[in-house]
Amino acid sequence: MSGHPFDAAIALQPGGEDGFTGQTSPAYANFIGPYGGITAAQCLNAVLQHPGRLGDPVAFTVNFAAAVADGSFTLRPRAARTNRSTQHWIVEMVQGEEVVATATALTALRRPTWSGHEAHMPKAPPPHEVPRTQRRGVAWLERYDMRFLLGMIPRDWDGQGAEESLSRLWVRDDPPRPLDFASLAALCDVFFPRIWLRRARQTPLGTVSMTVYFHADAAGLRSAGSGFLLAQARGQGFGGGYFDHTGQLWTEQGTLLATTHQVMYYKE
């Protein structure tokens, strides 16, 4: 295992009956509990580390059932069904006797086929021409080099929000780290809550469910190296205590690596 804080945070130990144990990481702490992206990466890593895994992740969803407490946890991955080239996984994260998160994953052996994308990378200056955005306050923000092009959260919480919640930024692990499925899943959660942009109010909220669709195999992620990704997210519907957003992440060369969808609850 490398000395990178991300690798330390997602490290798992065999826990009996094909399960794993792990620890939350102070390096990825959020306002309350851990950063959701690191919880997602830990759940996915239980599938990635399982000796029975077939293929690479294609789709992954994590549902945050309760607040994750600081300390140890157990992950219980199981293959619900294995076909010739696909595999369907169910994962539970448990603390004490309580399930705090559930996840599902589809892994598959990818085949050479026609390919093309309709989600095109927007024009953006190179990351080295964009100053790093200085925003501190919680530990997990220190773990990412973020360079916002537009859609940063408000400097003033004055209730004068934006007409839309589009955000666009260059981002990578800090310190830089070669990309893989677990770190890409975590990067899909770097977007600040869309309702904060729309309303400029510190609305109490939390992620309920996050889905990631991977558009690259392991070789494609290796080719991205430790470079920056262009990440973009936009809110969709707000109301009844819930809102959602969609997001995309591209390499510097314009390769679409992942799309993501997230649902959050909020309170007035």
N, C-alpha and C positions, 0 to 999 in steps of 0.2 A: 504493500500500500504506500502511495506517495505521501509526502508531507503536506499536501494541499488541504486546506480546511474543508473543502467540499467532500473529498474522499474520506476524511475523518468523520464527517457528519453522516454520511450514508453507509458507513461500515457496518456490516452485520456479522453475527456469529451464529453458527448452527445451534438451534434450540430444541431439537428433538421432533420426531414425526414430520420431517421436512419443513419445519418452521425455523425462524430466525429471531434473534434478539438484537436490540440496538439501543442507542441512547440519543436523546435530543442534544442539540449542539448550541452552546451559548453564542457561537459565531454567527448563527442564523436565527437569533431571537428576534421576535417582532414585538409590538406593543404589549400583547398578551399572548404568551405561548410562542411556539416556533413559527417562522415564515412558512406559509402554506406550500410554497414551491419545494422546500426541503422535505416536507412530509410527503408530498407527491413523489419526489425522487426516491425516498426511502421505500415507499410501497412498490414502486416500479423495480427497484433494485432487488426486492425479494423474488420477483419473477426472473430478472436477469441472472441472478445467482443460483437459481434452482437447477439442479442437475438434469431435470427432465424437460427443460425448455426446448421448444422447437422453433427455430427461426428468430427473426428480429421483430420488435414491436411495430405494429401498424397503427393501432388505436389504443388509447389508455384513458380511463376515467377514474378520478378519485372523488369520493363523497366524504365531506367532513361532517361526521355524525355528532361530534362533541369537541369541546376544547381539549387539545393535546397538552397535557401537563409536562413540566420539565422533569426529566428523569428517564427511566428505562421503559421500553415497550417490547411487545412481542408481535411478530408478523407471521401470519398463517396463510401462505399461498397454496393454492391447489389448482390443478388442471381439471376444469369441469368437463372438457371434451377435447380430444385430439383427433384430428383428421389427417389425411395424407400430407397436406401442406399447411394447415392452419391449426392453431391451438387457442383455446379460450380459457382464461384464467380468472379466478376469484381470489381476492386478498382481503384479509381482515387485519387491522392494527388494533391491538388490545393493550390496555393498561389496567392492571389489577384484574377485575372481572368485567370491565366495561369495554365495549367496542367503541373506539373513538374515530375510526375512519374505515371505510370500505373502498375497494377498488376493483375494477375489471380491466383486463388487458386482452387484446388480440395480438398474437404473434403469428408470423407466417414466413414461409420460404418464398421469397420474391422471385418472379420469373422475368426474363427479358421480354418487354412488350413495347408497343407504341407509348410515347409519353408526351405530355404537354400540360401547360398550366394556364388558367385564365386569371389567376391572382398574380398580377405583374408587379414587380418591385417598383415603387415610386422613385423618382429622381431625388438624389440626396448628395450633398458634398461628402467627400471621403471622410472617414472617422477622424483621421489625424488633423483635419482642418476644423473640427468641431471641438470646442473646449469641453472638458469634463464638467458635468453638472455637479455642483457641490450641494449636497442635501444630506444632512445628518440627523440623527435622532434615535434610530434603532440600529441594532447590530447588523442585520442582514443587508442593509443598504451599503455597508462597507465592503461587502463581498462581491459587488458588481460595479464595473466601470460603466456609468451611464452618461450618454452624451445626447441630450434632448435637442431635437430639431423643432418640435412643436408639441403643445399639449402637456406641459408640466403642470403639476398641481398648483393651485393659487398660492401666491405669497401672502395675500390678505384674505382672511376668512370673513368677508363682508357681505356675503349673500348675493354678490354680483357675479354670477357664474357666466360661463361661455354658452354660446348657442349650440355648440356641438362638442362632443367629447373625444375627438380624434387626437391620438398621441402618436408620435413617431420619434424613435431614438435609436442610436447605435448603442449596443450593449455587449459586454462579455464578462466572464468571470474575472475576479480580481483577488489574487494574482492570476494572470492568464493561464488557462488550462485547456488541453485538447478536448474538443467537444465529443460527447457520447450521448446515448439515449437518456441516461439519468440527468445529466446536466442540462440537456435541451428541454426536458420536461420541467425542470426547475425554472429555467429561463422563461418559459411560457407564463409564469406567474409574476413577472416583474412589473406588470402594468398597475398603476395606482387605480383605485376605484373610480369608475367613470362618473359616478354621481357627485364626487368631490369637485370634478371639473365643471359639471353642469350647474351646481348650486353654490359653490364656494362656501360650503358649510361643513364642519367636521361632524358629519352624520355617523352615528354608530352603525357598524355593518360588519359583515363577515362573509367569506366565501362558503357556499354550500356545496357546489360541485364544479369540477374543472375537467374538461376533456381535451386531449391532445391527439391530433392525427399527424403521424410521421410520414413525410413524403420522400424520405431518403433512407437507404439501408446503412449498415454499419460502415461500409466503405465510403459512402457519400459523406457521412459525418466525419470520418477521419480526414477526408480531403479538405474539410472546412478548417481543420487545425484548431488553433487557439485565436483565430481572428475574430473581429467584431461581427455581430449579426445586426441587420436592420430589423427592428421590431416595430409593429404598428398595431394599434387596437382602437376600436370604435364601439361605443355603446349602441344598443339597439332599442330595447323596450324598458320602460321604467314604470312601476305602478304596483299597488297592492303589497308593498313591502319587499318586492324583489326587482332586480334588474339584471341584464345580461350584457356581455360584450363578445365580440369576435376579434381575433388577432391573427397575425401572420409574422413569420420570421424567415428572413432571407440571408444568405451569405453575402459577403462584400461583392462577389462576382455575379449576384443576382439569382442564385439557385434557391428555390423555395424548399425549406427544410421542414417546416411544421406549420399547421394551422391549429387554432385553439378556440375554445368556446367556454365561457365561465358564467355561472349564475351566483349572485350574491343577494343576501337579505339586507334590509336596512330598516332603521327605526326613525320616527320623527322626533 
